[in-house]
Amino acid sequence: MTSLAKKRESESTAGSGGRRIRVLLVEDDPADAMLARIALQDSTRPRFAVDHVQTLQAAQSAVVATVYDVALLDLSLPGVVGEATLTAMRAVAPTLPIVIMTGLDDQDFADHMLDLGAQDYIVKGDLGPVAMSRTIRYAMARMHHMLAERRYAAEIAMARDRLSLMIDCMPQHIAVLDRDGRITLVNKAWRDFSTANGGDAAFYIGACYTAVCRDGDDDGDDCSTGPSSGAIQNVIDGVSGGISLEYPCHSPTERRWFKLDISPIVGGDGGAIVSHTNITQRYLMEIEARASRDRFESFAQSSSDWYWEMNADFRCDWVSERFFAITGLAPQAILGSRPEDIVKDLPPETVAAYMADLRAHRQFRDVVFPFLTVSSGLRYLR
């Protein structure tokens, strides 16, 4: 937009206030031009300042050089007739309110002119001060609203572009839902995953999110049932603060697990943000850790000795069943205890050396300590 167009937009949206409204009258017929000028001069509220030209070329030069609030445009000018006149005028003055002056009182014609970019029209036989003033004010108001809508749409587009850039940088598969639960925006990770797994070419934009999840099940992915459409709508409506769950989503060639988070969009038109995080590596590590622990417990339970495990605070959080056979106590008797609570009646320096080895993760052997059992009384354990 040129600086003159910006100035024209600023002044047209500011309203007339106490100043005169600047009018460019484009009319080659002297009689019609005189009637229009008289109607504008007779208006007391608002007041008008009028410049008159007779050709399209002169009108185009005038709007380039001067800021006008509105143009009154006759469509039959020397060298140009009809909608071409309006199109040419709009090309050089995209934000100038234009009122068509016509001898036809035809609603279809008027609608066509509005579609081409005019803000209103007035029949030349009705060129009285009241009708002229009202038509000009309505045309200026329509342009004001149109420019406001354009600015709002541009701001929305910019915000959407910024959001798209931000979520494209994130590794999670992200979709933005509108208030009806339909997908309006997805990020690069979502698009890449969809492409790699034979998804929709449009990445499900416009589709209902819950329907997309059902389609994933039908396509052969082993995905557990996610939240219902009602649960998602509760998040969108603010009834629920969000949804978070983990689920398997295995393909025919790969085992996968994901974490689903759905959060409401507060303000604006509402909606929700859906995020799918691939947690396969963490899940496989947990499976391996559980398997390793199961192997250790199986070994410990079959051994003639007894075993315990301690957590990071050096408290006993697991003990083998052999402990009961040896001591006559239930394993719960020492769960949560520290070694110094269990190993008693030893010299303090021996206990301190034992604990120092534990904290330093050093191996130690042959720590013999007395332990009072239920079945056998005092026994010495190593």
N, C-alpha and C positions, 0 to 999 in steps of 0.2 A: 504494500500500500504506500503511495506517495505521501510526502509531507502535506500536500494540499488536501489530499483525500482524508488524511487523519484529522486535519483541522476542520474540514467540512463535517466529518463524523462527530467530532467533539462538539461543534457548535450546534449541529442538528439535534444531538441528544441532550443538550443543555436546556432547550426550551427557549421561548422568545423573551420571557421576562418582561422588562419594560422597554426593550429596544424594538426597532422596526424589523419586520421579517423581510429579508432580502429575496426578491422574486425575479427570476429570469423568465420573461415572456417571449416565447418563440412562436411568432405568428406572421405570415407574409400578407395576410388580407388586412388592409388598413381599417376597414369597418369593424371586423372582429377584434382587432387589436385595440381599437378605441373603446369598444364595449368592455373589454377585459380591464383596461386601465381605469375606466370610470368606476367599475365595480370595486376594484382594489382601493381606489382613492376614497370612495364613499364609506369604506369600512372604518369604524372607529375603534374596534377591539377585535383582533389586534390591528396595528397599523402596518402598512406595507411600504417598502421602498422598491421601485420597479425599474428594471433595465429591459429594454425591448430590442430584439434582433429579429431579422426576417429570413435568415437562412440557417441550415444545419451547420455549415462550416463556421458561421459567426457564433452560433450557440456553443459549439465545441470549444472554440477559442476562448469564449467568455468563461466557461466553467473551469477551464484549465488555469486561467489567470485570476479568477475571483471566487471567493467562497459565497455560495448562495444557499439559502435555506430550502428553496423549492424551485422547480421549473414547471411552467405551464407550457405544454408542448402540443402544437398542432402537427398532425401526422402528414399533412399534404404541404410540402415545402418545395421550393425550386430544386429539381434534380432528384428528389427522393420522395417516395409515397408509401404510406401504410406502416406495417410493423418494422420495416427496415429503418424507418426514422427513429423509432424507439430503441431498436437494437444498437444503432450507431451512437445514440446519445448515451445509452447506459454503458457502452464500452469505455467512454472517456470519463464518466461520472458514476462509478459503481455505488456510491453511498448517497447520492443526491436524490431526495424525494421528487418523483415526477408525477405530475397530473396531466392526463391526456385531455385535450380539448377537442371535442368531436361534434359533428352535426347529427350523429346517430344516437338515438336513445335505445340501445340494443344491449340487453344483459349478456348475451353470449359474446358479443364483441368486447364488452367490458371485462368479462372473465378472462378472455384470451389475452387482453392487454396486461392484466394483473399477472398472468402466468409468464408473460414475457419480461416482467420486471417493473411495470408501473405500479404506483401505490394507490391511485384512484383515477377517476375520470369525471368530467363535467360536460354536460351538453351545452353547446354554445347558446342555445335559446334560454338557458337558465343562468346567465351570467349576471346575477344580482349580487349585491355585497354580502348578504347573509349566506347564500349558497356557496359563494366563492370562498368566504372566510372559513366556513365549516369544512369544505372539501380540502382546503390547504392544511388546516389543523389536523384533520384525520390522516392525510397523507404523511405529514411529518411524524405523527404518532406511530403510524404503521412502520415507517422506516426505522424509527427509534426502537420499536420492539424487535424488528427483524435484525438490526445490528446487535441488540442485546442478546438475542438468541444465537447469533453467529459467534459472539464473544464467548458465550457460555459453552457452545459446542466446541469451540477451539480450546477452551480451558479443559473441558472434559477429555478431549483428544490428547492434549499434552499430558494431563494427569495419567491417562491410560497408557501413553507411551512410556512415561517414567516408571509406572508400575510394571509394565511389561519388561523394561530393561532390568529392573531390580530383581524380579522373580526369575528372569532368564539366567541370572548369576547363581541361583540357588540349586543345590543338587537334588532336592526333593521334587517329586512330581506334583506340580501345583495346578489347581484349577480354581477359577473364580466363578461362583454361582450367583445368579440374580435372585430376586425375592421369590421366584417361582421354582427355584431349584435347577434352572437350566444353566449349562456351561457357557460363559461369555468370554473367557480368556484362559489360556493355558500357557505354561512356560516351556522352555526348550527341553528340559528333562522329560516332561510329559510327552512332547512331540516326538522326541527320540525314542522313548519307550514304546509309544504307539506305533511308530514306523517299524521298529525292530520286531514287534509282535503281531504284525498284520492288522493293525488298527485302521480306523476310519481315515480316509484321505484328508478330511477336513478337521481331524483331531477332535471330533464330537462337539465342535462349537455349535451351540443352539440346541443340543440334545439334553434330555433330562439326565441328571447325574446318576440316579438310581437305575435308570434303564441301561446306561452304559455299563454299570457294574453287573447287571443281569446278563448283558450281551457277552461280557467277559467269561462268565460261567458257561454260556452256551457254546463259546468258541473253543472249548476244550481246556481252558485254564482251570486248574483245581483251586478255586478261590472260595473260602468259606463265606457264608452269607454276611454281608455288611449291615450297617444300620438301615432301618426302614425309611421310606420317604417321609413318613410322619415324624420320625425322630430328627431327620435333617431339617424338616420344615420348622420344628420346634426351635432348633438352633437359629435359623434365619429369622424367626419371629421374636427371638429374645426370651422365649420360654425356658430354654435350656442354655447353659453357659458354654456348651461345647461337647464334642464327642472325641474320645481317644481310645483306640483299641489296636491290638496286634492280630494279624491274621496270616495264614499261609496262602500263597498264590503261586502254585507250582505250574510250570509249563511242561509240555511233553518231554523236554530235554534238560530241564533245570529245576532244582528245588529252590524256592524263594520264600522269604517272609518279609512282610511290610508292616509298618506302623502307620495307622490312619489317624489324622487329627482334623477335625472340622470346627472352625471358630466363626462366630458371627461377625459381620461387618457392621459396625456401629455408626449410625448417621448416614446421610445421603439417601440413596435408594434402597439401602439394606442389601442383604445377600449373605454369602458365607465364603470363607477361604477353605479349600480342601487341600490337604497335604498328605502325600504318600511317601514315607521314608523307607528306603531299602535297608532292612536290619538283618539281612541274611548272614553276614559275617558274624555279627554278634550272636545270632541265634545258633549258628553252627558251633561257635566257641562254647556256648552254654550247653549244647548237647554233648560236646566232647568232654566238658568239665563234669557233667553229670555221669557220663559213662566212666570217666576216670575214677570218680568217687565211688561209683558202684563196684568197680573192680577192686578198689582198695578195701571197701567194706566187706566184699566177699572174701578177700584174702584174710582180713582181720578176724572175721567171724569163724573161719575155719582153722585158725592158728591156736596152739595150746597156750600162747601168751595172750595178754590183753593190751589194747591200744586206746589211746585217747588223742583227740585233736584239740588244738587251741586256736582261738581267733587272734586278730591283730592286737588285742588288749591282753593276750596271754590268759584268757579265760577258757576253761574247758567247754567246748560246745558239742562234742560227740565222744562217746565211749563205747567200746565193743561189748557184746553180750558176755564175753568171757570174764569181764570184770565181776559180774554177779556170781559166777561159779566160784571165783577165787575168794571174794570178800563176803559174800552173802548179802551184799547191799544192792539196791537197784541202781542202774546207771544215773538216775536223776539225783542221787546223793551227792555227786560231785559236779554236775553240770552248772556252769556259771562260776565255778571256783577258780582261783589262781593256784599256781604250783605251790607257793608258800603257804597257802591255806591247807594244802593236802600233805605236803612233805613237812612233817613236824619232827620235833625232838632231834634235830640235827644242829650242829654248831652253826652259828650265824654266818661264819665265813664260808662254810660249805654251801649254804643256801644262796649266799650272795654270788659265789662263783658260778653256781648252777644257773641263776637268773641272768648273769652277765653273758653266759654262753648262749642262752635262749635269745636274748635281745640282739646279739651279734650274729645270730643264725649260724653258730658254730656247732659242730658235732661234739657230743660228749658221751662218755661211757661210764658204766659201773657206779652210778649214783645209787647207793643202797640206803633205804630209809624204812623205818618201822611204820606199820599200818595196822590199826586195830580193826579186825574183821569180826563179823557177827558169828560166823560158824567156827572159826578156829582161834579166836582171840588175837593176840599180838603176833603179827607175821612180818618178816622182813622181805621187802620187795626191791627189785632192781630195775 
